[in-house]
Amino acid sequence: MRGLVYSGINEMTIKEFPDPIPGAGQVVVDIKATSLCGSDLGSLTNPNHNRNLVMGHEGAGVVSAIGPGVTKAKVGDRVALFHIVNSPRHPRNIRTARSNAAAKTSISSSVL
């Protein structure tokens, strides 16, 4: 698996990562299309931004593996990843539109 990684001011690098294995309630999506949003682009000039962060969080692809307990998706489903997250441990971040700051999150998706 490859990822576009923030490596410094105005620098991104394509890196190889191990293929993910889905855990309970998780799916693996082979990304077919993604983009960088305004917050991704804004981070390119932020000297305090977290280096080694994989960029891009708005994508679409095909489910390639499912973990135990997954009932709403199957291998081969086309999905769109939605960047708003659910965090039962930190609902304040959700209420204040800081869903990206929640510590324990899950990405929601839609079957296309």
Secondary structure, DSSP 8 states (H G I E B T S, - for coil): -EEEEEEETTEEEEEE-------TT-EEEEEEEEE--HHHHHHTT-TTS-TT-B---EEEEEEEEE-TT--S--TT-EEEEEEEEE-TT-HHHHHTT-GGG-SS-EEEEEE-
